[in-house]
Amino acid sequence: MAAKNVNVVLAHGAWADGSSWARVIAALKLEGVNVVAAPLPLTSLADDVAALDRSLARLEGPVVLAGHAYAGAVIAETKAKNVKALVYVTALAPDEGEKVADVFYRAAPHPLAPKLAPDDNGLIWLPDEAFKNAFAQQASADDLAVLSAVQRPISPACITVPVGRPLWKDVPSWFLLAEDDRMILAETQRFMAKRMGATVRAHAVDHAPIVTAPHIVVEIIREAIRSVAA
């Protein structure tokens, strides 16, 4: 794989941190890819985009930018010129003028999806039982314990503001469609991926394939790398 000059930047979603990408990072590093997990504060969409931009500014050369879940909105907001391809991992892709919440709540939720609401501090946490019921139902008990322990809450300010012109209108995109996702339903993912004109790879995985099926995620990132390297 001609990837030595292509960077990969990974953006985590809500209720997660960069460690959620650990297996993807390890696999890409073994192939000699320069890979970075951008730390997002999850305090507002603008804050998250700014944090992502800081990570992108540290890199020289073209970038394949991947986002999981909520981070699909974040990666599409960057104006960094070195981003040459986007990879959506069961991610949200609002169009210009839409809010993240518009696409997240586009369809009726899965019966096992958690009910979400801000706490007394104005932050939205994922209930512990939701990790095994909806977020990563295919994960091992050990993985579920880690996911729950390291979760980071998300602010409503991340999902209630309209987005600008998304980058997926201007650069190639790939979309891992998770057919067994209980957080973002497959029909919603299919709707978003179609209007994006993304290259779709559908698999029977849950909402967290970066943990439960990292080999599938890595293969899609490889496709994007090969496209950029060519």
N, C-alpha and C positions, 0 to 999 in steps of 0.2 A: 504494500500500500504506500503510495507516494504521499506521505503525511508529515514528513519532517518539518516542513515550513508552514503547516497549518495548525493553528491553536484551536483548542476546544474549551469553551467557557460554559459552565453548567450553573443554572439558577434554580434554587430549590423553591418549593411551593409553600403554601400555608401549612402550619402545624409541623414544620420540618426545619432542618438546618442542612448545612453542606454535607454532613455525615451521611445523609440519605443517599448520596451519590457514591458512597465508598466503593462499591463493587464495580461500578462503571469506571470510576477513576483508576482503580487497580488494573482493570483489563486494558484500558487505553494506554496507561503508562508502560505496560509490558510491550506494547507495540511501538513505543518510542514517541507517542503523542504528547505534546506539551498541553496539559489540561489543568484548568483552574476552576474551583468552585467559588462562585461569587457569594459573599455573605450579604443577605438582604435583611434589613431591620424589621420589615413587615409593619411599619408604622404608618405609611401612606404610599400610594402608588408613586408619587413624585420622589419620596425618599428612597424607594426601592430602585427606581430607574437611576437616580444619582449614584447609589451604591454600586449598581451594575456598571455604570459608566466609569467609575473609578477603577474597577477591575479591568475593564477593557483597555483603559488608557495605559496600563502597565505593559501591554503586549505589543510586540512588533510582528507584522505579517498578518495574513488573512485569518479570520475567526469563523468557526462554526459555533453558533450560539444555541444552546439547548435549554429549554425550560420545562419544568414539571408543573402541571396543574395550574394554580394561580399565576405562576411565573410566566406562563404563555403571554399574559398581558404585559408583563414587565419587559420581556425581550423584544416585543414589537414596538416599544416606545423609545428605544435607544436611537440616537442619531449618529452613533459611532460609525465612521466610514470603513473601518476594517472588518465589519460583520458582512460576510459574503453568503451565508446560508443559515437558515433557522431550522431547528428540530423541536417539534412539539410532542411531548410525552404525555399523553392523555391530558392535554393542556387546554386552557381557556383562551379563546381568540376573539375578543370583541372587535367589532369594526368601528370605524371612525364615528364618534358621537355616542357610542354605546358605553355602558358601564359593565364592569366584570359581573356584577350581580345580575344584569340583564340576561347574559348567556348562561350563567350558573343556574338560574332559576327558570330557564326557558321552558323546561318540561316538568311535569309532576315528579317529585323525588322518588327514588327507590324506597320500597317499604322499610328497608333497614338503614336508610340514610339518617344521620343524626339531625335533631332539631338544633339550630344554631342561633345564639343570641349573645350580645355583649354582657360581660359581667359588670360588677360595680366599678371597675376601673376602665370600662369602655372597651375591653378587649374580648375577642372571641376565641375561646379555647375549644378543643375537640374533646368530648367526653372519652374517658379511657376505654370504655366498651366499644366505642366507634372504631377504634383501630382494628379490632378483630372482626367487627361486623360489617364494616363498609370501606375503611381506608385501605386495608391490606389483609383481606380475608384469606389470601393464599400464603401469608407469611408464617414462619415458624414462631413458636412461643418466645424464643429468645429475641427474634427480630421485633416482635410486637412489644416486648418489654422495653427495648431500646427506643423504638419509635415513640412510645408513650412518654418515656423519661426525658427525652431531649426535645419534645415538641415546643415550638415557639408560637405564641398566640398571634393572631392577625387583627389589625385595626379595621373597623368599618371604612376608614378613609382610603383603604386599598381597593375597595370594591364598589364604591358609591360615587366615583367621579368619572365623567366621560373621558374616553381615550382619544388621542389624536390619530393622524393617519398612520396605520400600522405598517411596520417594516415589511410584513409579508406581501404587501402589494408591490414591492420593489426588488426583493431578492427571493431566490428559490426556497421553498419550505418543504419539510417532510413532517408527517403526522403519524405517530403511533396511536392507533385507535384501539382502546382497551374495551373489548367486547363484554367483559365481566365487571366493568366499573360500576360501583354503587354510589359514588360521589358525583361524578359527571357522567350522565347516562350516555351510552353508545350512540343513541340517536342524536343527541346534542353534539357529540364529537363529529359525527358524520356530517351534520349540517354545517358546522364550522369549517371542517376540512374541505368540503366541496366548494364553498364560496371563496376559500383561500386559493383554490387551485393547487392544493398541496399534493405531494406524492404520498399516498396513504398506504400504510402497512397495518393491517388489522390482525389482532391476536387475541386469544382467549385468556387475557390477563386481567388482574385487578387494577385498582387505582394507583398502585405503587410498584409498577414493574421495575423501577430503578432499584428496588430492593428484592422483589420476588422473581423477576425475570430479567436480570441485567444483561444477559447475553443477547436478548432481543433488542434492547435499547442500544447496546454497543453496535450491533450490526446496522441499525438505521443511521447512527452517527457515522459509521464507516462510509455508508453510501454518500452522505453529505460531504465528508472529507474528500472522497474520491472526486466528486463533482467539482469542488473548489480547487483541488490540486491539479485537475486537468486543465 
